[in-house]
Amino acid sequence: MTLADFGWAILRIALMLGFLLGALPLVIWLERRALAWFQNRVGPNRLGPFGLLQPMADAVKLFFKEEIVPANADRLIWALAPALALFPALVAAATVPWGPNRLLTPVADVDIGLLYFSAMSSLAAYGVLLAGWSSNNKYSLLGGLRASAQVISYELGMGLALATAVLAAGSFRMTSIVEMQAQPLWGIVPLLPNWLIFTPWGLIGGALFFVCMLAETNRAPFDLPEAESELVAGYQTEYSSMKFAAFFMGEYIAILAICAIMTTCFLGGYLAPINFSPIQALGAQGGFWGVLASLTGALMPPFWFLLKVFALVFMFLWIRATLLRLRYDQLMNLGWRFLIPVGLVNLALLTVYVIWGWVPSLIGYGVAIVLYLVFFGSRKPERRTVLLVREAQPYRPKEA
């Protein structure tokens, strides 16, 4: 590696970390304002215009807040757990391209881009699990155990969803996945790019990946590891000050990283929604239009990428304001009995398309839909009987 290559690598790392850390306060502010809007409240509106400085005030408060260490905690692991939760979120997006300029993005354009992301995203569960175990608190331990089981369950569904992008592109390299989606839509519509979400396997794979995104980041309705109603904030119950902030930062940075992955694999990455730009067409004349075409050609790909990422982030907020938390058995049933079988069938039908073409694949999707309606369409919703105990009695052991 030459000195110039080393300098470009440092610049790429600085751009990625600068975006993630710079967008973090904006996402936190956006969530608080969006939830207030959904729930007909005001939200932060005192510090700065529209409350834009509220995240800064929260950061200052957490920095100067007293840190309390549980008396019987494993101090080394308890202090290490927040870093284990934050570090994977910071480095998971290292293989994501946000533009066509390979000198600036991605940080590492490696052949195992998606495998690298899967490995880094799964490491975040260690921080949560160790935080719950080392706190010596039963609520924290239950939250950590829930998080580990949840991540293991939904990693499988996420892997099957990402496998559709890998099989369609024929590569784990994320730049190759974006280049595959730059082709004409379905091979016959040159004006539109062939985003994977516009294909049957991409639509199903994208939907599965989005559900797994919510579970992997412990977001509603999959926020069981930190359920306030029964676990009093779960694995982070015993944390305060900047260690609590590290978990907070890790969760939101993981949301940004995983939304960037979905944008890259299913929504065309930095590609525009239409394969035509009048400015680029006029740029062939040179002069003012040539300069304008050069500027838009450099700035528009990152703009489209960020627009898609923040649209997905807004969907995270929308779902949090809309859906109730699942029960634990519902969480496991959704992951093991629905997402994994659907992902396997979708991957098999994509393989049929790759080998034999459109017609056999579409016939397979039709047969799968019919079989699903026949076997599961007539199932009635679950019914439960609630028994009211008029006079609650305290628990007394039999020995008493």
N, C-alpha and C positions, 0 to 999 in steps of 0.2 A: 504494500500500500504506500503510495506516494504521500507527500505532505499535503498536496492539493486534495487528494481523496479523503485524507483524515479531516481536513478543514470542512469539506462538504458534508461529511458524516456528522460532525459536531453541529453544523448548521441545521441539518435535518432533525437531529435530536432536539435541538433548541426550539425549532418550529413546532414539533409535536407536543413537547411538554408545555410550551408557551400557550398553545391552543387549549390543551386540556385544563391547565390551571387557570387560564384566563376566562374560559367559558364556564368554569365551575360557579363563581358567584352569580353569573347571569342565569344559569339553570336553576339555582336555588331561589333567586328572586322570581323567576318566571313561574316556578311551581307555587310559590306562596300567593302570587297575584292571580294565577289561573284558578287555583282552588278557591280563593275568595270570590272570584267571578262566577264559578260554577255554583257555589253555595250562597250566593247573594250576600256576600260580606264585603268589607272594605279592603282588608289586607294591609301590608306595610305601606304607609304613606307619609311618614313623618320625616325620615332622614333622607334628604335629597329629593329631587323631583321624582314623583311616583314611588318613593321609597327605595330608590336604586342603591342608596348607601347602607341599607339595612344589613345586607350580608357582611359588609365591612365591620359594622358595629358588632355583629354576632361574633366575628372572628376575633376582634379585640377583647370582647367579654370572655370568650373561651380561653384566650391566651393568658389572661390574668386570673382566671378562676382557680380556686384551690383544688389541688389534686389529692384525692383520698384513696389510699391503698387498703384493700381488705386485710384484716389482721392475719388470717390464715391462708392467704392466697400464695400461689407459687409466683414469687415476685419476678423472676427472670422471664418466664413464659408469659405472665400477665403483661409485662412491659413490652415484650416482643410481638405479641399478637396483633396490635394495631398496625405495625409496620408490615406484617405478613398479609394483612387485608388490603393495605394501600398499594404496596409495590406491584402486585400483579395487574391491578387496574391501570397503573401508569405505563406499563410496558406492553400491555396486550395489543395496543393499536400500532405497534411498530412496523407491521407489514401492510398497513392499509394505505393505498395510494389515494390522495385527495386531488390530484391533478396529473396532467400528462408529462410534466417536466421531471425527468428521473434524477436530476441533480438535487431537487428539493424534496421529493417524495417518491416512494415511502422511505422510512429509515433504513429498512433492509428488504430488498426485493429478492426474497429467497424462494426456493422451489417448494418449501414446506410451509408457506404462509398461513394457511388455515389450520394446519396441525399445530403450529406455534401458538396461534390464538387459542385453540382448544386447550392446550397445555397450560397456558398462563391463566385463562379464566377459571380452570378447575383448581388452581392453587389458592384462590381466594377463600375457599372453604376451610383451609387449614387455619387461617387467622381467626375465623369465626368460631371454629370448633375449639381451638386452644384457648381463646378468650373465655368461652363458657366453662371449660374444664378448670382452668387455672384460677378462676374467680372464687371457687369454693362456695358457690351459691346454687341452690337447686334450680332456681328459675334460669340462671345463666347457663347451667349445664343442659337443661331441657332445650333451651334455644339453640345451643351449639349442636346438639344431637339432631334436632329438626333440620338445621341448616345443612349438615353433612348428608343426611338422607335425601333431602330435597335436591341438592346439587348432583348427587350420584344418580338419582332417578331421571332428572331432566337433562343431564349431560348426554344420555343415550339418545333421547329425542332430538336434541340439538345436533348431535353428530350425524344422525340420519338426514336432517334437514339440510345441513351443509354438504352432505354427500351428493345431493342433487346438483348443487352448483359445481362441485368437483367433476362429476360424471359428465355434465353438460359441456363444461369447458375442456375437459381432458387434462386438467392441471390443478395442483394445489396452489399455484402462484396467483396471487390476487390481481396482479396486473393483467395476467392472461384471462382471468374471469371477466374483467372489465372489457378487454378487447373483444372477447367473444360476444358480449352484449352490444357492441358497436355495430354489428352486422345488421342488415335489413330485417325488419320484423317478420318472423316466420319464413324468412328467405324470399319474400315476394313484395314487401312494402318498403321501398327504399327511403321514404320520408321519415319513418319512425324507427328508432333503435329497438333491437331485440332484447329488451329487458327480460330477465328470467321470470319476473312476476307475471308477464303476459302469456306464459305457457302454462298448460295444466299442471305439470310437475313443479314448476316454479311457484305457481299460486299456492299449491298445497304445502310445498316446502317452506315458502315464506310465512304462511300462516302458522305452521308448526314452530318455526324458528322464533316468531314473535311471541308465542305463548311461552316457549322455553326461555326467551329473554327476560320476561317478567319473573319467572321462577328463579333464574340464575342470579338476578340482582335483588331478590327478596322484596319485590315490589308488590303492592296490592294487585290482585286478590291473593297473592302468594306470600304475604309478609308474616307467615307463621313463626319464623325464628325470633321476631321481635314483637310478637303480639302483646300489646299493652293490656288487653282485657284479662289474659290468663297468665302471662309470663312477666309482666311489669317491665317491658322493654327487652326481655330475653338476654341474649349473650352480652349486651352492653350495659346491663343494669349497674354493675360496679364501676363503670368508667366515667370519668369526668374530665374537664379541662381539655387539653390538646389531644389526649388519647381518644376521647370520645369524638373529637373533631376528625381524627384520622379515619375512624370507621365511617363517619359521615361523608368525608371526602372520597373515600374508596368507593362507596356506593354510587355516588353521583358521577364520578369519573368512569366507573364501570358501565353506567348507563350510556355515557357518550361513546365509549369504545365499542360497545356491543351494537349500538345504533349505527355506528360507522361500518361495522361488519355487515349488517343487514343491507345497508345502502350499497355497499360494494358488491355483495353476492346476488342480490335480488332486484335492486332498483337502479342498476346501471352505473353505480359509482358516481364519478364526476361528469358523466355524459349528460348532455341536454336532452329534454324530452322530444325534440324534433331535430332531425338531421339536416337542418337548413338554417342559415343565418344571413339575412340581407346585408349586414355590415361586412361579413366575410366575403360575400360576392362582390361588393363594391370596392373591397380592399385591393382587388387586382388592378384598379386604376392608379394606385399609388397616391402620393401626396397626403392630404389630410385623412382621406379614407383609409389609406394604407397604415398610417399611424394608429387610427382608431381601431382598425381590424387587429393590429398587433396587441393593443391594450386589452380589447375584449377577449381575444384568443387566450391571453394569459390569465385574466381575472375571472372569466365566466365559469370555467370548470370548477375552481374551488367554491364559487358562489352556488352552483347547482348542488355540489356535494354538501355544503353546510345547510342549504335549504332543506334537503331531504333528511339530513340528520336531525335538525331541530323539529321537523314535522313529526318524526318518530318519537322524539322526546315529548312533544306535546301530546301524542297519543298515550304515552306513559301516564302523564298527568290526568288526562281525560278518564282513563280507566280507573285511576286511584279515586277520582271523585265520583265514580259511577258504581263500581262493583263492590260487593261485600266480600269479606275474607272467607275463604273456603275452610271447611273442616279438614282435619288431617287425612281422614280416609278418602275424602273427595280429591285431595291433592295427589295421593298415591294412585288412586284409580285412574285419574286423568292421565298421569304420566305413564303408567305401566300397561293399562288396559285399553288406552285409546291412542295416545300419541305415538308410541312405539309401533303398534300394528299398522297404523295409517302410514307412518314413515317407511316401513318396510315394503308395503304394497306400492307406495308411490315410487320408491327407488326401483322396484322390480319393473314397473310399467315404463319408467324412464329408460331402463336397460332395453326393454322391448323396442322403444323408439330408436335408440342408438343403433340397434342391430337390424331391425326390419322396417323402420319408418313410421310415418304418422298413422296410417290406417289401422294396423294392428294395435298400436298404443291407444288410440281413441276408443276402439272396440273394448279393450281391456278396462279403460276407465268407466265406460258405460256398464260393463258387467259388474264391476266392483260397486258402483253406485246402486245398481239393482239389488245385488246381494245384501248390501248394507240395509236398504229399505225393507227387504223381506225379513231379515233376521232381527233387526233392531228398531225398525220404524214403528212397530206396534207396541213397543214397551211403554208402560205407563210410568209417570213420574213417581219418585219415591214418596211414600206416605209414612208419616211418623205420628204416634200418639203421645201427647203430652199429658202426664199424670200430675195433678196438682196435690201436693201434700199440705193439708190444711194446718196441721200442727207439727212443725218440724221438731224432731227429737235429737238431742246431741248424741254423738257417737260414744258408746260405752263398750269397752272390750268385754269378751265373754267372762274373763277371769273376775271382773268386777261384779 
